[in-house]
Amino acid sequence: MMAWGALALCAIVGCSPSRESRGEAQAATVDGDSVARVRQDSINRAQPGYVVDSILPPDESLRRFQESVVNPGALVHGAASRDALVHQFVRAVEANDSLTLIRSAVHRGEYAHLIYSQSPLAQGATYQPPEVAWVQLSNGSVQGFRRTLARHGGHSLNFASYRCPEAPERHGDLTIWRGCLVELGTGEGRSTTRLFGPIVSRNGQFKFLSLANDL
């Protein structure tokens, strides 16, 4: 289970799909290095006086970011609908299936080649360099992944329903739903919480943009 968990986390922080086939032990090692880099980056950014390198033009920042990872060509390991994705998430949590859970979230290659350039962060007043935007997104997914399985892994969620009350955002061929809430429990014992981050759809495939939650 630890090896599968390491392999799953590897998907968040950006290991290439080809590395998965090299065996669980190697995946765990690669994951350890990747998670360490993400953690150290977060520590560095929290230090007084840290300055984000914004000297590079946006086009050059994106080129370098995309060069660092393979273009998958499409969203992979997603679902054919938003409802199917949410139900896949629920089943994975209840089965303590870390690999399926983390594969349901966008990985680094998908973000670099299929999502970032069409997102609000790629231009205008909300611009963030792609590497910075990805680190923030992946940190949220790692934390959400761990909290979800620590709190609910292997147990029934008593899933009742979910809703995404905010109007969807449309950016090019992307559709993004934010603020989705899940209702858990039965009768008067029901509660509503955010168990995952935004959902993104591209060319008929649905994935979580992040697994960040309110746990």
C-alpha positions in Angstrom: 0.0 0.0 0.0 2.9 2.4 0.8 4.3 1.8 -2.7 1.0 2.4 -4.4 0.6 5.5 -2.3 4.0 6.7 -3.4 3.2 6.0 -7.0 -0.1 7.9 -6.7 1.7 11.0 -5.2 4.2 10.8 -8.0 1.3 11.7 -10.4 0.7 14.9 -8.5 4.1 16.3 -8.4 4.9 15.5 -12.0 6.6 12.2 -12.7 6.2 11.2 -16.3 3.8 8.3 -17.1 6.6 6.2 -18.5 8.2 6.0 -15.0 5.2 4.2 -13.6 6.1 1.1 -15.7 9.5 0.8 -14.1 8.2 -0.8 -10.9 6.8 0.3 -7.6 10.1 0.6 -5.8 11.5 3.0 -8.3 8.3 5.0 -8.4 8.5 5.3 -4.6 12.1 6.7 -4.9 11.2 9.1 -7.6 8.1 10.2 -5.7 10.2 10.9 -2.6 12.5 13.1 -4.6 9.6 14.9 -6.2 7.7 15.5 -3.0 10.9 16.8 -1.4 11.4 19.3 -4.2 7.8 20.6 -3.8 8.2 20.8 -0.1 11.5 22.6 -0.3 10.1 25.0 -2.8 7.3 25.8 -0.4 9.8 26.4 2.4 11.9 28.7 0.2 8.9 30.8 -0.8 8.0 31.3 2.8 11.3 32.8 3.7 11.6 36.6 4.2 12.9 38.3 1.2 12.1 35.6 -1.2 11.4 37.0 -4.7 9.7 35.1 -7.5 11.7 35.3 -10.7 9.4 37.3 -12.9 12.2 38.5 -15.3 11.4 36.0 -18.0 8.7 37.0 -20.5 5.6 34.9 -20.1 6.1 33.1 -23.4 9.6 32.0 -22.4 8.4 30.9 -18.9 5.8 28.8 -20.6 8.2 27.3 -23.1 10.6 26.2 -20.4 7.8 24.8 -18.3 6.5 22.8 -21.2 10.0 21.6 -22.1 10.3 20.0 -18.7 7.5 17.5 -19.2 5.9 15.3 -21.9 2.8 16.5 -23.6 0.1 13.8 -23.0 -2.1 15.1 -25.8 -5.3 14.7 -23.8 -6.5 14.4 -20.3 -5.9 10.8 -19.1 -7.5 8.6 -16.4 -10.4 11.0 -16.2 -14.1 10.4 -16.5 -16.7 10.8 -19.3 -18.9 13.2 -17.2 -18.8 15.4 -14.2 -21.1 13.0 -12.3 -18.9 10.0 -13.2 -15.8 11.8 -11.9 -17.4 12.5 -8.6 -18.7 9.0 -8.2 -15.3 7.7 -9.1 -13.8 9.9 -6.4 -16.3 8.5 -3.8 -15.6 4.9 -4.7 -11.8 5.5 -4.6 -11.9 7.0 -1.1 -14.2 4.3 0.3 -11.9 1.6 -1.2 -8.7 3.5 0.1 -7.7 3.4 -3.6 -4.9 6.0 -3.6 -3.8 5.4 -7.2 -7.3 5.9 -8.7 -7.9 8.9 -6.5 -4.7 10.8 -7.5 -5.0 9.8 -11.2 -8.3 11.7 -11.2 -6.4 14.9 -10.6 -4.6 16.9 -13.4 -0.9 16.0 -13.5 2.0 18.3 -14.4 2.1 17.4 -18.1 -1.6 18.0 -18.6 -1.4 21.3 -16.8 1.7 22.5 -18.8 0.4 21.6 -22.2 -3.4 21.5 -22.0 -4.6 23.8 -19.3 -2.3 26.6 -18.1 -2.1 28.6 -21.4 -6.0 28.9 -21.4 -6.3 29.7 -17.7 -6.7 33.3 -16.3 -3.3 32.9 -14.7 -1.6 33.0 -18.1 -2.2 36.6 -18.8 -3.5 39.9 -17.5 -3.7 41.2 -13.9 -3.9 37.6 -12.5 -0.8 36.4 -14.3 1.4 33.9 -12.5 4.5 32.1 -14.0 3.5 28.6 -14.9 5.9 26.9 -12.5 4.7 29.0 -9.6 1.0 28.3 -10.4 1.7 24.6 -10.7 3.6 24.4 -7.3 0.6 26.0 -5.6 -1.8 23.7 -7.3 0.1 20.5 -6.7 0.8 21.5 -3.0 -3.0 21.8 -2.5 -3.6 18.4 -4.2 -0.9 16.7 -2.1 -2.4 18.1 1.1 -6.0 17.3 0.1 -5.1 13.8 -1.0 -3.5 13.0 2.3 -6.2 14.6 4.4 -9.0 12.8 2.5 -7.5 9.3 3.0 -6.5 10.0 6.6 -10.0 11.1 7.5 -12.2 8.9 5.2 -10.0 6.3 3.5 -11.5 2.8 3.7 -14.8 4.0 5.2 -18.2 4.7 3.8 -18.7 8.4 3.0 -22.5 8.0 3.1 -22.5 10.1 -0.1 -25.9 11.7 -0.7 -25.3 14.3 -3.5 -23.1 17.0 -4.7 -23.6 20.4 -6.4 -21.5 23.0 -8.1 -23.5 26.2 -7.5 -21.2 28.6 -9.2 -21.6 29.2 -13.0 -19.0 27.3 -15.0 -16.0 29.2 -16.4 -15.2 28.8 -20.1 -11.7 29.4 -21.3 -11.0 28.2 -24.9 -11.8 24.5 -24.9 -11.8 24.3 -21.1 -14.8 24.4 -18.8 -14.1 24.8 -15.1 -16.5 24.3 -12.2 -15.4 25.9 -8.9 -16.9 25.7 -5.4 -18.4 22.2 -5.7 -19.8 20.9 -2.5 -20.5 17.3 -1.4 -23.4 16.3 0.9 -22.6 13.4 3.2 -24.7 11.4 5.7 -28.3 10.5 6.1 -31.4 12.2 7.6 -30.6 15.0 10.0 -27.0 13.9 10.2 -26.2 15.2 6.8 -23.3 17.7 6.4 -22.0 19.7 3.4 -18.3 20.1 2.8 -15.7 20.8 0.0 -14.0 17.4 -0.6 -12.1 18.4 -3.7 -11.1 21.5 -5.7 -12.3 22.7 -9.2 -13.4 20.3 -11.9 -12.0 20.8 -15.4 -13.4 19.4 -18.7 -11.6 19.3 -22.0 -12.7 17.4 -25.1 -15.2 15.3 -23.2 -12.8 14.2 -20.4 -13.3 15.4 -16.8 -10.7 15.6 -14.1 -10.1 17.5 -10.8 -7.9 20.5 -11.3 -6.9 20.0 -7.6 -7.8 17.7 -4.7 -7.5 20.6 -2.2 -10.4 20.5 0.3 -11.7 21.9 3.6 -10.8 18.9 5.8 
